[in-house]
């Protein structure tokens, strides 16, 4: 009986670890809002940003967005926006300031 309990506890512990660490981290919600505002303020005549869709996570699905993972917090943060040479026009939204981890624009 003791051995069976130990095996069950081991299985529960391992499944918990895999469910926590197996999940894909998402972009911090404040940064998603900022990126959506930036996208809304830009004209994209060539359609380079067409995959910037609200249903998709920016750090895992959007072109030209590069992120870093914060393991302890469980979110990804925008580190780079590579928007050069894309024929974009418009103004950068003030929400750009919400991208606190961004190093390269």
Phi and psi restraints in degrees (range 20) as a CNS / XPLOR table:
assign (resid 1 and name C) (resid 2 and name N)
       (resid 2 and name CA) (resid 2 and name C) 1.0 -65.4 20.0 2
assign (resid 2 and name N) (resid 2 and name CA)
       (resid 2 and name C) (resid 3 and name N) 1.0 -39.0 20.0 2
assign (resid 2 and name C) (resid 3 and name N)
       (resid 3 and name CA) (resid 3 and name C) 1.0 -67.9 20.0 2
assign (resid 3 and name N) (resid 3 and name CA)
       (resid 3 and name C) (resid 4 and name N) 1.0 -39.1 20.0 2
assign (resid 3 and name C) (resid 4 and name N)
       (resid 4 and name CA) (resid 4 and name C) 1.0 -63.1 20.0 2
assign (resid 4 and name N) (resid 4 and name CA)
       (resid 4 and name C) (resid 5 and name N) 1.0 -41.4 20.0 2
assign (resid 4 and name C) (resid 5 and name N)
       (resid 5 and name CA) (resid 5 and name C) 1.0 -62.3 20.0 2
assign (resid 5 and name N) (resid 5 and name CA)
       (resid 5 and name C) (resid 6 and name N) 1.0 -42.1 20.0 2
assign (resid 5 and name C) (resid 6 and name N)
       (resid 6 and name CA) (resid 6 and name C) 1.0 -63.1 20.0 2
assign (resid 6 and name N) (resid 6 and name CA)
       (resid 6 and name C) (resid 7 and name N) 1.0 -41.0 20.0 2
assign (resid 6 and name C) (resid 7 and name N)
       (resid 7 and name CA) (resid 7 and name C) 1.0 -65.7 20.0 2
assign (resid 7 and name N) (resid 7 and name CA)
       (resid 7 and name C) (resid 8 and name N) 1.0 -42.7 20.0 2
assign (resid 7 and name C) (resid 8 and name N)
       (resid 8 and name CA) (resid 8 and name C) 1.0 -63.2 20.0 2
assign (resid 8 and name N) (resid 8 and name CA)
       (resid 8 and name C) (resid 9 and name N) 1.0 -43.8 20.0 2
assign (resid 8 and name C) (resid 9 and name N)
       (resid 9 and name CA) (resid 9 and name C) 1.0 -62.5 20.0 2
assign (resid 9 and name N) (resid 9 and name CA)
       (resid 9 and name C) (resid 10 and name N) 1.0 -39.3 20.0 2
assign (resid 9 and name C) (resid 10 and name N)
       (resid 10 and name CA) (resid 10 and name C) 1.0 -63.4 20.0 2
assign (resid 10 and name N) (resid 10 and name CA)
       (resid 10 and name C) (resid 11 and name N) 1.0 -43.8 20.0 2
assign (resid 10 and name C) (resid 11 and name N)
       (resid 11 and name CA) (resid 11 and name C) 1.0 -62.3 20.0 2
assign (resid 11 and name N) (resid 11 and name CA)
       (resid 11 and name C) (resid 12 and name N) 1.0 -44.5 20.0 2
assign (resid 11 and name C) (resid 12 and name N)
       (resid 12 and name CA) (resid 12 and name C) 1.0 -62.6 20.0 2
assign (resid 12 and name N) (resid 12 and name CA)
       (resid 12 and name C) (resid 13 and name N) 1.0 -44.3 20.0 2
assign (resid 12 and name C) (resid 13 and name N)
       (resid 13 and name CA) (resid 13 and name C) 1.0 -63.0 20.0 2
assign (resid 13 and name N) (resid 13 and name CA)
       (resid 13 and name C) (resid 14 and name N) 1.0 -45.1 20.0 2
assign (resid 13 and name C) (resid 14 and name N)
       (resid 14 and name CA) (resid 14 and name C) 1.0 -65.7 20.0 2
assign (resid 14 and name N) (resid 14 and name CA)
       (resid 14 and name C) (resid 15 and name N) 1.0 -40.8 20.0 2
assign (resid 14 and name C) (resid 15 and name N)
       (resid 15 and name CA) (resid 15 and name C) 1.0 -66.0 20.0 2
assign (resid 15 and name N) (resid 15 and name CA)
       (resid 15 and name C) (resid 16 and name N) 1.0 -34.6 20.0 2
assign (resid 15 and name C) (resid 16 and name N)
       (resid 16 and name CA) (resid 16 and name C) 1.0 -65.3 20.0 2
assign (resid 16 and name N) (resid 16 and name CA)
       (resid 16 and name C) (resid 17 and name N) 1.0 -45.1 20.0 2
assign (resid 16 and name C) (resid 17 and name N)
       (resid 17 and name CA) (resid 17 and name C) 1.0 -60.1 20.0 2
assign (resid 17 and name N) (resid 17 and name CA)
       (resid 17 and name C) (resid 18 and name N) 1.0 -45.8 20.0 2
assign (resid 17 and name C) (resid 18 and name N)
       (resid 18 and name CA) (resid 18 and name C) 1.0 -68.1 20.0 2
assign (resid 18 and name N) (resid 18 and name CA)
       (resid 18 and name C) (resid 19 and name N) 1.0 -33.2 20.0 2
assign (resid 18 and name C) (resid 19 and name N)
       (resid 19 and name CA) (resid 19 and name C) 1.0 -71.8 20.0 2
assign (resid 19 and name N) (resid 19 and name CA)
       (resid 19 and name C) (resid 20 and name N) 1.0 -32.4 20.0 2
assign (resid 19 and name C) (resid 20 and name N)
       (resid 20 and name CA) (resid 20 and name C) 1.0 -77.8 20.0 2
assign (resid 20 and name N) (resid 20 and name CA)
       (resid 20 and name C) (resid 21 and name N) 1.0 -49.3 20.0 2
assign (resid 20 and name C) (resid 21 and name N)
       (resid 21 and name CA) (resid 21 and name C) 1.0 -83.0 20.0 2
assign (resid 21 and name N) (resid 21 and name CA)
       (resid 21 and name C) (resid 22 and name N) 1.0 -15.6 20.0 2
assign (resid 21 and name C) (resid 22 and name N)
       (resid 22 and name CA) (resid 22 and name C) 1.0 -84.0 20.0 2
assign (resid 22 and name N) (resid 22 and name CA)
       (resid 22 and name C) (resid 23 and name N) 1.0 -9.1 20.0 2
assign (resid 22 and name C) (resid 23 and name N)
       (resid 23 and name CA) (resid 23 and name C) 1.0 -79.6 20.0 2
assign (resid 23 and name N) (resid 23 and name CA)
       (resid 23 and name C) (resid 24 and name N) 1.0 141.6 20.0 2
assign (resid 23 and name C) (resid 24 and name N)
       (resid 24 and name CA) (resid 24 and name C) 1.0 -77.2 20.0 2
assign (resid 24 and name N) (resid 24 and name CA)
       (resid 24 and name C) (resid 25 and name N) 1.0 131.3 20.0 2
assign (resid 24 and name C) (resid 25 and name N)
       (resid 25 and name CA) (resid 25 and name C) 1.0 -74.3 20.0 2
assign (resid 25 and name N) (resid 25 and name CA)
       (resid 25 and name C) (resid 26 and name N) 1.0 147.5 20.0 2
assign (resid 25 and name C) (resid 26 and name N)
       (resid 26 and name CA) (resid 26 and name C) 1.0 -110.0 20.0 2
assign (resid 26 and name N) (resid 26 and name CA)
       (resid 26 and name C) (resid 27 and name N) 1.0 164.4 20.0 2
assign (resid 26 and name C) (resid 27 and name N)
       (resid 27 and name CA) (resid 27 and name C) 1.0 -69.6 20.0 2
assign (resid 27 and name N) (resid 27 and name CA)
       (resid 27 and name C) (resid 28 and name N) 1.0 141.0 20.0 2
assign (resid 27 and name C) (resid 28 and name N)
       (resid 28 and name CA) (resid 28 and name C) 1.0 -56.2 20.0 2
assign (resid 28 and name N) (resid 28 and name CA)
       (resid 28 and name C) (resid 29 and name N) 1.0 133.2 20.0 2
assign (resid 28 and name C) (resid 29 and name N)
       (resid 29 and name CA) (resid 29 and name C) 1.0 -55.7 20.0 2
assign (resid 29 and name N) (resid 29 and name CA)
       (resid 29 and name C) (resid 30 and name N) 1.0 -37.5 20.0 2
assign (resid 29 and name C) (resid 30 and name N)
       (resid 30 and name CA) (resid 30 and name C) 1.0 -63.9 20.0 2
assign (resid 30 and name N) (resid 30 and name CA)
       (resid 30 and name C) (resid 31 and name N) 1.0 -34.7 20.0 2
assign (resid 30 and name C) (resid 31 and name N)
       (resid 31 and name CA) (resid 31 and name C) 1.0 -75.8 20.0 2
assign (resid 31 and name N) (resid 31 and name CA)
       (resid 31 and name C) (resid 32 and name N) 1.0 -31.6 20.0 2
assign (resid 31 and name C) (resid 32 and name N)
       (resid 32 and name CA) (resid 32 and name C) 1.0 -61.8 20.0 2
assign (resid 32 and name N) (resid 32 and name CA)
       (resid 32 and name C) (resid 33 and name N) 1.0 -46.2 20.0 2
assign (resid 32 and name C) (resid 33 and name N)
       (resid 33 and name CA) (resid 33 and name C) 1.0 -59.1 20.0 2
assign (resid 33 and name N) (resid 33 and name CA)
       (resid 33 and name C) (resid 34 and name N) 1.0 -43.5 20.0 2
assign (resid 33 and name C) (resid 34 and name N)
       (resid 34 and name CA) (resid 34 and name C) 1.0 -63.5 20.0 2
assign (resid 34 and name N) (resid 34 and name CA)
       (resid 34 and name C) (resid 35 and name N) 1.0 -44.5 20.0 2
assign (resid 34 and name C) (resid 35 and name N)
       (resid 35 and name CA) (resid 35 and name C) 1.0 -64.8 20.0 2
assign (resid 35 and name N) (resid 35 and name CA)
       (resid 35 and name C) (resid 36 and name N) 1.0 -37.4 20.0 2
assign (resid 35 and name C) (resid 36 and name N)
       (resid 36 and name CA) (resid 36 and name C) 1.0 -64.4 20.0 2
assign (resid 36 and name N) (resid 36 and name CA)
       (resid 36 and name C) (resid 37 and name N) 1.0 -39.0 20.0 2
assign (resid 36 and name C) (resid 37 and name N)
       (resid 37 and name CA) (resid 37 and name C) 1.0 -67.0 20.0 2
assign (resid 37 and name N) (resid 37 and name CA)
       (resid 37 and name C) (resid 38 and name N) 1.0 -41.0 20.0 2
assign (resid 37 and name C) (resid 38 and name N)
       (resid 38 and name CA) (resid 38 and name C) 1.0 -62.3 20.0 2
assign (resid 38 and name N) (resid 38 and name CA)
       (resid 38 and name C) (resid 39 and name N) 1.0 -44.8 20.0 2
assign (resid 38 and name C) (resid 39 and name N)
       (resid 39 and name CA) (resid 39 and name C) 1.0 -60.7 20.0 2
assign (resid 39 and name N) (resid 39 and name CA)
       (resid 39 and name C) (resid 40 and name N) 1.0 -42.0 20.0 2
assign (resid 39 and name C) (resid 40 and name N)
       (resid 40 and name CA) (resid 40 and name C) 1.0 -66.9 20.0 2
assign (resid 40 and name N) (resid 40 and name CA)
       (resid 40 and name C) (resid 41 and name N) 1.0 -22.4 20.0 2
assign (resid 40 and name C) (resid 41 and name N)
       (resid 41 and name CA) (resid 41 and name C) 1.0 -92.4 20.0 2
assign (resid 41 and name N) (resid 41 and name CA)
       (resid 41 and name C) (resid 42 and name N) 1.0 -3.0 20.0 2
assign (resid 41 and name C) (resid 42 and name N)
       (resid 42 and name CA) (resid 42 and name C) 1.0 -108.4 20.0 2
assign (resid 42 and name N) (resid 42 and name CA)
       (resid 42 and name C) (resid 43 and name N) 1.0 145.8 20.0 2
assign (resid 42 and name C) (resid 43 and name N)
       (resid 43 and name CA) (resid 43 and name C) 1.0 -95.7 20.0 2
assign (resid 43 and name N) (resid 43 and name CA)
       (resid 43 and name C) (resid 44 and name N) 1.0 131.4 20.0 2
assign (resid 43 and name C) (resid 44 and name N)
       (resid 44 and name CA) (resid 44 and name C) 1.0 -127.9 20.0 2
assign (resid 44 and name N) (resid 44 and name CA)
       (resid 44 and name C) (resid 45 and name N) 1.0 76.0 20.0 2
assign (resid 44 and name C) (resid 45 and name N)
       (resid 45 and name CA) (resid 45 and name C) 1.0 -64.3 20.0 2
assign (resid 45 and name N) (resid 45 and name CA)
       (resid 45 and name C) (resid 46 and name N) 1.0 -24.1 20.0 2
assign (resid 45 and name C) (resid 46 and name N)
       (resid 46 and name CA) (resid 46 and name C) 1.0 -92.2 20.0 2
assign (resid 46 and name N) (resid 46 and name CA)
       (resid 46 and name C) (resid 47 and name N) 1.0 -8.2 20.0 2
assign (resid 46 and name C) (resid 47 and name N)
       (resid 47 and name CA) (resid 47 and name C) 1.0 74.8 20.0 2
assign (resid 47 and name N) (resid 47 and name CA)
       (resid 47 and name C) (resid 48 and name N) 1.0 23.9 20.0 2
assign (resid 47 and name C) (resid 48 and name N)
       (resid 48 and name CA) (resid 48 and name C) 1.0 -63.7 20.0 2
assign (resid 48 and name N) (resid 48 and name CA)
       (resid 48 and name C) (resid 49 and name N) 1.0 -30.2 20.0 2
assign (resid 48 and name C) (resid 49 and name N)
       (resid 49 and name CA) (resid 49 and name C) 1.0 -98.5 20.0 2
assign (resid 49 and name N) (resid 49 and name CA)
       (resid 49 and name C) (resid 50 and name N) 1.0 20.5 20.0 2
assign (resid 49 and name C) (resid 50 and name N)
       (resid 50 and name CA) (resid 50 and name C) 1.0 -64.1 20.0 2
assign (resid 50 and name N) (resid 50 and name CA)
       (resid 50 and name C) (resid 51 and name N) 1.0 -21.7 20.0 2
assign (resid 50 and name C) (resid 51 and name N)
       (resid 51 and name CA) (resid 51 and name C) 1.0 -89.2 20.0 2
assign (resid 51 and name N) (resid 51 and name CA)
       (resid 51 and name C) (resid 52 and name N) 1.0 9.2 20.0 2
assign (resid 51 and name C) (resid 52 and name N)
       (resid 52 and name CA) (resid 52 and name C) 1.0 -81.2 20.0 2
assign (resid 52 and name N) (resid 52 and name CA)
       (resid 52 and name C) (resid 53 and name N) 1.0 73.8 20.0 2
assign (resid 52 and name C) (resid 53 and name N)
       (resid 53 and name CA) (resid 53 and name C) 1.0 -101.6 20.0 2
assign (resid 53 and name N) (resid 53 and name CA)
       (resid 53 and name C) (resid 54 and name N) 1.0 140.1 20.0 2
assign (resid 53 and name C) (resid 54 and name N)
       (resid 54 and name CA) (resid 54 and name C) 1.0 -60.4 20.0 2
assign (resid 54 and name N) (resid 54 and name CA)
       (resid 54 and name C) (resid 55 and name N) 1.0 -27.6 20.0 2
assign (resid 54 and name C) (resid 55 and name N)
       (resid 55 and name CA) (resid 55 and name C) 1.0 -74.9 20.0 2
assign (resid 55 and name N) (resid 55 and name CA)
       (resid 55 and name C) (resid 56 and name N) 1.0 -15.7 20.0 2
assign (resid 55 and name C) (resid 56 and name N)
       (resid 56 and name CA) (resid 56 and name C) 1.0 -104.9 20.0 2
assign (resid 56 and name N) (resid 56 and name CA)
       (resid 56 and name C) (resid 57 and name N) 1.0 150.9 20.0 2
assign (resid 56 and name C) (resid 57 and name N)
       (resid 57 and name CA) (resid 57 and name C) 1.0 -79.8 20.0 2
assign (resid 57 and name N) (resid 57 and name CA)
       (resid 57 and name C) (resid 58 and name N) 1.0 128.9 20.0 2
assign (resid 57 and name C) (resid 58 and name N)
       (resid 58 and name CA) (resid 58 and name C) 1.0 -57.5 20.0 2
assign (resid 58 and name N) (resid 58 and name CA)
       (resid 58 and name C) (resid 59 and name N) 1.0 -44.0 20.0 2
assign (resid 58 and name C) (resid 59 and name N)
       (resid 59 and name CA) (resid 59 and name C) 1.0 -71.7 20.0 2
assign (resid 59 and name N) (resid 59 and name CA)
       (resid 59 and name C) (resid 60 and name N) 1.0 -22.5 20.0 2
assign (resid 59 and name C) (resid 60 and name N)
       (resid 60 and name CA) (resid 60 and name C) 1.0 -106.6 20.0 2
assign (resid 60 and name N) (resid 60 and name CA)
       (resid 60 and name C) (resid 61 and name N) 1.0 -15.6 20.0 2
assign (resid 60 and name C) (resid 61 and name N)
       (resid 61 and name CA) (resid 61 and name C) 1.0 -130.2 20.0 2
assign (resid 61 and name N) (resid 61 and name CA)
       (resid 61 and name C) (resid 62 and name N) 1.0 -20.6 20.0 2
assign (resid 61 and name C) (resid 62 and name N)
       (resid 62 and name CA) (resid 62 and name C) 1.0 -89.2 20.0 2
assign (resid 62 and name N) (resid 62 and name CA)
       (resid 62 and name C) (resid 63 and name N) 1.0 137.9 20.0 2
assign (resid 62 and name C) (resid 63 and name N)
       (resid 63 and name CA) (resid 63 and name C) 1.0 -69.4 20.0 2
assign (resid 63 and name N) (resid 63 and name CA)
       (resid 63 and name C) (resid 64 and name N) 1.0 148.2 20.0 2
assign (resid 63 and name C) (resid 64 and name N)
       (resid 64 and name CA) (resid 64 and name C) 1.0 70.5 20.0 2
assign (resid 64 and name N) (resid 64 and name CA)
       (resid 64 and name C) (resid 65 and name N) 1.0 8.9 20.0 2
assign (resid 64 and name C) (resid 65 and name N)
       (resid 65 and name CA) (resid 65 and name C) 1.0 -111.2 20.0 2
assign (resid 65 and name N) (resid 65 and name CA)
       (resid 65 and name C) (resid 66 and name N) 1.0 121.3 20.0 2
assign (resid 65 and name C) (resid 66 and name N)
       (resid 66 and name CA) (resid 66 and name C) 1.0 -119.2 20.0 2
assign (resid 66 and name N) (resid 66 and name CA)
       (resid 66 and name C) (resid 67 and name N) 1.0 133.9 20.0 2
assign (resid 66 and name C) (resid 67 and name N)
       (resid 67 and name CA) (resid 67 and name C) 1.0 -127.4 20.0 2
assign (resid 67 and name N) (resid 67 and name CA)
       (resid 67 and name C) (resid 68 and name N) 1.0 163.1 20.0 2
assign (resid 67 and name C) (resid 68 and name N)
       (resid 68 and name CA) (resid 68 and name C) 1.0 -117.6 20.0 2
assign (resid 68 and name N) (resid 68 and name CA)
       (resid 68 and name C) (resid 69 and name N) 1.0 149.5 20.0 2
assign (resid 68 and name C) (resid 69 and name N)
       (resid 69 and name CA) (resid 69 and name C) 1.0 -95.7 20.0 2
assign (resid 69 and name N) (resid 69 and name CA)
       (resid 69 and name C) (resid 70 and name N) 1.0 136.3 20.0 2
assign (resid 69 and name C) (resid 70 and name N)
       (resid 70 and name CA) (resid 70 and name C) 1.0 -109.9 20.0 2
assign (resid 70 and name N) (resid 70 and name CA)
       (resid 70 and name C) (resid 71 and name N) 1.0 95.7 20.0 2
assign (resid 70 and name C) (resid 71 and name N)
       (resid 71 and name CA) (resid 71 and name C) 1.0 -58.7 20.0 2
assign (resid 71 and name N) (resid 71 and name CA)
       (resid 71 and name C) (resid 72 and name N) 1.0 -40.6 20.0 2
assign (resid 71 and name C) (resid 72 and name N)
       (resid 72 and name CA) (resid 72 and name C) 1.0 -72.5 20.0 2
assign (resid 72 and name N) (resid 72 and name CA)
       (resid 72 and name C) (resid 73 and name N) 1.0 -32.4 20.0 2
assign (resid 72 and name C) (resid 73 and name N)
       (resid 73 and name CA) (resid 73 and name C) 1.0 -87.3 20.0 2
assign (resid 73 and name N) (resid 73 and name CA)
       (resid 73 and name C) (resid 74 and name N) 1.0 -27.4 20.0 2
assign (resid 73 and name C) (resid 74 and name N)
       (resid 74 and name CA) (resid 74 and name C) 1.0 85.6 20.0 2
assign (resid 74 and name N) (resid 74 and name CA)
       (resid 74 and name C) (resid 75 and name N) 1.0 11.6 20.0 2
assign (resid 74 and name C) (resid 75 and name N)
       (resid 75 and name CA) (resid 75 and name C) 1.0 -122.2 20.0 2
assign (resid 75 and name N) (resid 75 and name CA)
       (resid 75 and name C) (resid 76 and name N) 1.0 160.1 20.0 2
assign (resid 75 and name C) (resid 76 and name N)
       (resid 76 and name CA) (resid 76 and name C) 1.0 -100.3 20.0 2
assign (resid 76 and name N) (resid 76 and name CA)
       (resid 76 and name C) (resid 77 and name N) 1.0 148.9 20.0 2
assign (resid 76 and name C) (resid 77 and name N)
       (resid 77 and name CA) (resid 77 and name C) 1.0 -124.8 20.0 2
assign (resid 77 and name N) (resid 77 and name CA)
       (resid 77 and name C) (resid 78 and name N) 1.0 141.6 20.0 2
assign (resid 77 and name C) (resid 78 and name N)
       (resid 78 and name CA) (resid 78 and name C) 1.0 -68.2 20.0 2
assign (resid 78 and name N) (resid 78 and name CA)
       (resid 78 and name C) (resid 79 and name N) 1.0 123.0 20.0 2
assign (resid 78 and name C) (resid 79 and name N)
       (resid 79 and name CA) (resid 79 and name C) 1.0 -107.0 20.0 2
assign (resid 79 and name N) (resid 79 and name CA)
       (resid 79 and name C) (resid 80 and name N) 1.0 -31.7 20.0 2
assign (resid 79 and name C) (resid 80 and name N)
       (resid 80 and name CA) (resid 80 and name C) 1.0 -142.2 20.0 2
assign (resid 80 and name N) (resid 80 and name CA)
       (resid 80 and name C) (resid 81 and name N) 1.0 141.1 20.0 2
assign (resid 80 and name C) (resid 81 and name N)
       (resid 81 and name CA) (resid 81 and name C) 1.0 -120.1 20.0 2
assign (resid 81 and name N) (resid 81 and name CA)
       (resid 81 and name C) (resid 82 and name N) 1.0 112.2 20.0 2
assign (resid 81 and name C) (resid 82 and name N)
       (resid 82 and name CA) (resid 82 and name C) 1.0 -99.4 20.0 2
assign (resid 82 and name N) (resid 82 and name CA)
       (resid 82 and name C) (resid 83 and name N) 1.0 82.5 20.0 2
assign (resid 82 and name C) (resid 83 and name N)
       (resid 83 and name CA) (resid 83 and name C) 1.0 -108.6 20.0 2
assign (resid 83 and name N) (resid 83 and name CA)
       (resid 83 and name C) (resid 84 and name N) 1.0 9.4 20.0 2
assign (resid 83 and name C) (resid 84 and name N)
       (resid 84 and name CA) (resid 84 and name C) 1.0 -72.0 20.0 2
assign (resid 84 and name N) (resid 84 and name CA)
       (resid 84 and name C) (resid 85 and name N) 1.0 149.6 20.0 2
assign (resid 84 and name C) (resid 85 and name N)
       (resid 85 and name CA) (resid 85 and name C) 1.0 59.2 20.0 2
assign (resid 85 and name N) (resid 85 and name CA)
       (resid 85 and name C) (resid 86 and name N) 1.0 32.4 20.0 2
assign (resid 85 and name C) (resid 86 and name N)
       (resid 86 and name CA) (resid 86 and name C) 1.0 -109.1 20.0 2
assign (resid 86 and name N) (resid 86 and name CA)
       (resid 86 and name C) (resid 87 and name N) 1.0 8.1 20.0 2
assign (resid 86 and name C) (resid 87 and name N)
       (resid 87 and name CA) (resid 87 and name C) 1.0 59.5 20.0 2
assign (resid 87 and name N) (resid 87 and name CA)
       (resid 87 and name C) (resid 88 and name N) 1.0 33.5 20.0 2
assign (resid 87 and name C) (resid 88 and name N)
       (resid 88 and name CA) (resid 88 and name C) 1.0 -83.1 20.0 2
assign (resid 88 and name N) (resid 88 and name CA)
       (resid 88 and name C) (resid 89 and name N) 1.0 150.9 20.0 2
assign (resid 88 and name C) (resid 89 and name N)
       (resid 89 and name CA) (resid 89 and name C) 1.0 -139.7 20.0 2
assign (resid 89 and name N) (resid 89 and name CA)
       (resid 89 and name C) (resid 90 and name N) 1.0 172.6 20.0 2
assign (resid 89 and name C) (resid 90 and name N)
       (resid 90 and name CA) (resid 90 and name C) 1.0 115.1 20.0 2
assign (resid 90 and name N) (resid 90 and name CA)
       (resid 90 and name C) (resid 91 and name N) 1.0 -162.5 20.0 2
assign (resid 90 and name C) (resid 91 and name N)
       (resid 91 and name CA) (resid 91 and name C) 1.0 -118.8 20.0 2
assign (resid 91 and name N) (resid 91 and name CA)
       (resid 91 and name C) (resid 92 and name N) 1.0 153.2 20.0 2
assign (resid 91 and name C) (resid 92 and name N)
       (resid 92 and name CA) (resid 92 and name C) 1.0 -80.8 20.0 2
assign (resid 92 and name N) (resid 92 and name CA)
       (resid 92 and name C) (resid 93 and name N) 1.0 129.4 20.0 2
assign (resid 92 and name C) (resid 93 and name N)
       (resid 93 and name CA) (resid 93 and name C) 1.0 -65.8 20.0 2
assign (resid 93 and name N) (resid 93 and name CA)
       (resid 93 and name C) (resid 94 and name N) 1.0 146.5 20.0 2
assign (resid 93 and name C) (resid 94 and name N)
       (resid 94 and name CA) (resid 94 and name C) 1.0 -61.5 20.0 2
assign (resid 94 and name N) (resid 94 and name CA)
       (resid 94 and name C) (resid 95 and name N) 1.0 -18.6 20.0 2
assign (resid 94 and name C) (resid 95 and name N)
       (resid 95 and name CA) (resid 95 and name C) 1.0 -64.2 20.0 2
assign (resid 95 and name N) (resid 95 and name CA)
       (resid 95 and name C) (resid 96 and name N) 1.0 -10.5 20.0 2
assign (resid 95 and name C) (resid 96 and name N)
       (resid 96 and name CA) (resid 96 and name C) 1.0 -52.4 20.0 2
assign (resid 96 and name N) (resid 96 and name CA)
       (resid 96 and name C) (resid 97 and name N) 1.0 -32.4 20.0 2
assign (resid 96 and name C) (resid 97 and name N)
       (resid 97 and name CA) (resid 97 and name C) 1.0 -64.4 20.0 2
assign (resid 97 and name N) (resid 97 and name CA)
       (resid 97 and name C) (resid 98 and name N) 1.0 -15.2 20.0 2
assign (resid 97 and name C) (resid 98 and name N)
       (resid 98 and name CA) (resid 98 and name C) 1.0 -79.8 20.0 2
assign (resid 98 and name N) (resid 98 and name CA)
       (resid 98 and name C) (resid 99 and name N) 1.0 -9.2 20.0 2
assign (resid 98 and name C) (resid 99 and name N)
       (resid 99 and name CA) (resid 99 and name C) 1.0 -88.6 20.0 2
assign (resid 99 and name N) (resid 99 and name CA)
       (resid 99 and name C) (resid 100 and name N) 1.0 75.0 20.0 2
assign (resid 99 and name C) (resid 100 and name N)
       (resid 100 and name CA) (resid 100 and name C) 1.0 -67.8 20.0 2
assign (resid 100 and name N) (resid 100 and name CA)
       (resid 100 and name C) (resid 101 and name N) 1.0 -21.9 20.0 2
assign (resid 100 and name C) (resid 101 and name N)
       (resid 101 and name CA) (resid 101 and name C) 1.0 -98.3 20.0 2
assign (resid 101 and name N) (resid 101 and name CA)
       (resid 101 and name C) (resid 102 and name N) 1.0 0.1 20.0 2
assign (resid 101 and name C) (resid 102 and name N)
       (resid 102 and name CA) (resid 102 and name C) 1.0 -71.6 20.0 2
assign (resid 102 and name N) (resid 102 and name CA)
       (resid 102 and name C) (resid 103 and name N) 1.0 131.8 20.0 2
assign (resid 102 and name C) (resid 103 and name N)
       (resid 103 and name CA) (resid 103 and name C) 1.0 -113.9 20.0 2
assign (resid 103 and name N) (resid 103 and name CA)
       (resid 103 and name C) (resid 104 and name N) 1.0 -26.9 20.0 2
assign (resid 103 and name C) (resid 104 and name N)
       (resid 104 and name CA) (resid 104 and name C) 1.0 -130.2 20.0 2
assign (resid 104 and name N) (resid 104 and name CA)
       (resid 104 and name C) (resid 105 and name N) 1.0 126.9 20.0 2
